[in-house]
Amino acid sequence: MTDEPLFLAIDFGTQSVRAIVFDLHGASLVRAAVPIPAPRSPEKGWAEQDAEKLWQWLCEACRKASSELDDATRIKAVAVTTMRATVIPVDASGDALRPAILWPDQRRTKSAPPIGGLNGLLLRIAGVSNTIRFFQSEAEANWLAIHEPDLWHKTSRFLLLSGYFNFRLTGEYRDSASSQIAFVPFDFRRKRWASKNSWKWQALPWLRREQLPELVMPGDTTGSITTKAAAETGLVAGTPVIAAAADKACEVLGAGGGHRGTACLSYGTAATVNVSCNRYREIAPFIPPYPAAQPDRWNLEKQVSQGFWLVDWFKKEFGQPELEQARSQSVSTESLLDQLLDASAPGAGGLMSQPFWAPGLRSPGPEARGAIIGLNPSSNRADIYRALLEGILYALRQGLEQIGKRLGASEIDNITVTGGGAGSDAVMQLTANIFGRPVSRAAASEASALGSAINAAVGLGYFADYKEAIEAMTLPGQLFNPDPELSQQYETLYQNLYLPLYSNLKPIFESFQQQNDHDNLF
């Protein structure tokens, strides 16, 4: 038995919650996972989960992890990272007033009052009125105030999922500034709540400052495990809880990408590309970089919001043969999907997909839809599956190129891939071929959890800084080199077919949107 300090990282995602114990070398000693059922949809497009069940699932994962340790007191700190843009209103006692609204939720508010006065004038002059209206319509606080006013009147605190869990663990309304990725009045440049004169408060007229938690930086203490939380989680009362960051930010850190020059691709339910930088730079006006898991950095990000969720969609709609074979042969569905991918040649038999199954803000815009074009008599399931994956990777490559233009392409010299989709060698090779450059798989299969553990280790002073912690707790992963011939083929498809696709389909999508808006009036 050793006295080496350990850190418990809680990573709460869309499909599971993991409680993972790491040491100072970044080694995962204990891993406990609890699956999360699909979100409930009381109305079309909604995505909700019972808040108390979310807490119970977290407790179950923690109990499983702590029970596997001979001495739970070796856990010197706990850090929590969660999926982003998931909100829970609570009453004065801290009890959830309704189910959590999850990030994939599609409800919208169309009756928020316009921003007037000087702010409104300046925003119109800046030509960002549509961006502001999008912010207002997406904001869950506005929707709750308009559609559930009695509940909103009882709302004492309006919390993101990370803030809710920090409260349940510590009894303190305190959250990480680097977890505030949502439609809330957050100042991304200064990493604090927006000043009282900010347009964001006018865009959220029903939300009050006192309803929001205190913000601290990653590595700071949010509190300590209460006696009640200890009884529910199996953790030791008094253990410090250290602020981490949102899941994608922690993933960048845990993949070793929290420094200049590294792009981090994340193949999760939402697929993203992030590049860390030490200055605040907007990709486009009023499109901020997100706070990184390191207090002095930001991440420029582009997202395909339904990224590798499309793999689950494909399995549900087209993958019954693989699901049945996986059950009968006791093999993973993913390995069978890799075989299906290999059954279609690069270029997917003439198919091309646009992977925007959910709308965006600008590119893609709110009118965006998913599309698969080029269907012909010889098209088959394998072609459709390959087209979906190729479309996701094309979109991420385009996002990286947009970030590169903002930062200077010469500043990005390597690419690391994380997330569940990165576990497939076939997907990794496809990534190298489409990006036309070497890519490496993150050595840590749970990079987001590792990133939060790094926050805990630095926060407690076990490392002098994040550079030292990254060197000690992360490792280089397996490298995949592009096939020159296939890369050239993908380059042609990307330049000639994928890049023009969105602009060519946009007028059709706008017609769809107008028809849907018309139908919703009746």
Rosetta blueprint (number, residue, H / E / L):
1 M L
2 T L
3 D L
4 E L
5 P L
6 L E
7 F E
8 L E
9 A E
10 I E
11 D E
12 F E
13 G L
14 T L
15 Q L
16 S E
17 V E
18 R E
19 A E
20 I E
21 V E
22 F E
23 D L
24 L L
25 H L
26 G L
27 A L
28 S E
29 L E
30 V E
31 R E
32 A E
33 A E
34 V E
35 P E
36 I L
37 P L
38 A L
39 P L
40 R E
41 S L
42 P L
43 E L
44 K L
45 G L
46 W L
47 A L
48 E E
49 Q E
50 D L
51 A H
52 E H
53 K H
54 L H
55 W H
56 Q H
57 W H
58 L H
59 C H
60 E H
61 A H
62 C H
63 R H
64 K H
65 A H
66 S H
67 S H
68 E L
69 L L
70 D L
71 D L
72 A H
73 T H
74 R H
75 I E
76 K E
77 A E
78 V E
79 A E
80 V E
81 T E
82 T E
83 M L
84 R L
85 A L
86 T L
87 V E
88 I E
89 P E
90 V E
91 D L
92 A L
93 S L
94 G L
95 D L
96 A E
97 L L
98 R L
99 P L
100 A E
101 I E
102 L L
103 W L
104 P L
105 D L
106 Q L
107 R L
108 R L
109 T L
110 K L
111 S L
112 A L
113 P L
114 P L
115 I L
116 G L
117 G H
118 L H
119 N H
120 G H
121 L H
122 L H
123 L H
124 R H
125 I H
126 A L
127 G L
128 V L
129 S H
130 N H
131 T H
132 I H
133 R H
134 F H
135 F H
136 Q H
137 S H
138 E H
139 A L
140 E H
141 A H
142 N H
143 W H
144 L H
145 A H
146 I H
147 H H
148 E L
149 P H
150 D H
151 L H
152 W H
153 H H
154 K H
155 T L
156 S L
157 R E
158 F E
159 L E
160 L E
161 L H
162 S H
163 G H
164 Y H
165 F H
166 N H
167 F H
168 R H
169 L H
170 T H
171 G L
172 E L
173 Y L
174 R E
175 D E
176 S E
177 A H
178 S H
179 S H
180 Q L
181 I L
182 A L
183 F L
184 V L
185 P L
186 F E
187 D E
188 F L
189 R L
190 R L
191 K L
192 R E
193 W E
194 A L
195 S L
196 K L
197 N L
198 S L
199 W H
200 K H
201 W H
202 Q H
203 A H
204 L L
205 P L
206 W L
207 L L
208 R L
209 R H
210 E H
211 Q H
212 L L
213 P L
214 E E
215 L E
216 V E
217 M L
218 P L
219 G L
220 D L
221 T E
222 T E
223 G E
224 S E
225 I L
226 T L
227 T H
228 K H
229 A H
230 A H
231 A H
232 E H
233 T H
234 G L
235 L L
236 V L
237 A L
238 G L
239 T L
240 P E
241 V E
242 I E
243 A E
244 A L
245 A L
246 A L
247 D H
248 K H
249 A H
250 C H
251 E H
252 V H
253 L H
254 G H
255 A L
256 G L
257 G L
258 G L
259 H L
260 R L
261 G L
262 T E
263 A E
264 C E
265 L E
266 S E
267 Y E
268 G L
269 T L
270 A L
271 A E
272 T E
273 V E
274 N E
275 V E
276 S E
277 C E
278 N L
279 R L
280 Y L
281 R L
282 E L
283 I L
284 A E
285 P L
286 F L
287 I E
288 P L
289 P L
290 Y E
291 P E
292 A L
293 A L
294 Q L
295 P L
296 D L
297 R L
298 W E
299 N E
300 L E
301 E E
302 K E
303 Q E
304 V E
305 S L
306 Q L
307 G L
308 F L
309 W H
310 L H
311 V H
312 D H
313 W H
314 F H
315 K H
316 K H
317 E H
318 F H
319 G L
320 Q H
321 P H
322 E H
323 L H
324 E H
325 Q H
326 A H
327 R H
328 S H
329 Q H
330 S L
331 V L
332 S L
333 T H
334 E H
335 S H
336 L H
337 L H
338 D H
339 Q H
340 L H
341 L H
342 D H
343 A L
344 S L
345 A L
346 P L
347 G L
348 A H
349 G H
350 G H
351 L L
352 M E
353 S E
354 Q E
355 P L
356 F L
357 W L
358 A L
359 P L
360 G L
361 L L
362 R L
363 S L
364 P L
365 G L
366 P L
367 E L
368 A L
369 R L
370 G L
371 A E
372 I E
373 I E
374 G L
375 L L
376 N L
377 P L
378 S L
379 S L
380 N L
381 R H
382 A H
383 D H
384 I H
385 Y H
386 R H
387 A H
388 L H
389 L H
390 E H
391 G H
392 I H
393 L H
394 Y H
395 A H
396 L H
397 R H
398 Q H
399 G H
400 L H
401 E H
402 Q H
403 I H
404 G H
405 K H
406 R H
407 L H
408 G L
409 A H
410 S H
411 E H
412 I L
413 D L
414 N E
415 I E
416 T E
417 V E
418 T E
419 G L
420 G H
421 G H
422 A H
423 G H
424 S L
425 D H
426 A H
427 V H
428 M H
429 Q H
430 L H
431 T H
432 A H
433 N H
434 I H
435 F H
436 G L
437 R L
438 P L
439 V E
440 S E
441 R E
442 A L
443 A L
444 A L
445 S L
446 E L
447 A H
448 S H
449 A H
450 L H
451 G H
452 S H
453 A H
454 I H
455 N H
456 A H
457 A H
458 V H
459 G H
460 L L
461 G L
462 Y L
463 F L
464 A L
465 D L
466 Y H
467 K H
468 E H
469 A H
470 I H
471 E H
472 A H
473 M H
474 T L
475 L L
476 P L
477 G L
478 Q L
479 L E
480 F E
481 N L
482 P L
483 D L
484 P H
485 E H
486 L H
487 S H
488 Q H
489 Q H
490 Y H
491 E H
492 T H
493 L H
494 Y H
495 Q H
496 N H
497 L H
498 Y H
499 L H
500 P H
501 L H
502 Y H
503 S H
504 N H
505 L H
506 K H
507 P H
508 I H
509 F H
510 E H
511 S H
512 F H
513 Q H
514 Q H
515 Q H
516 N H
517 D H
518 H H
519 D H
520 N L
521 L L
522 F L
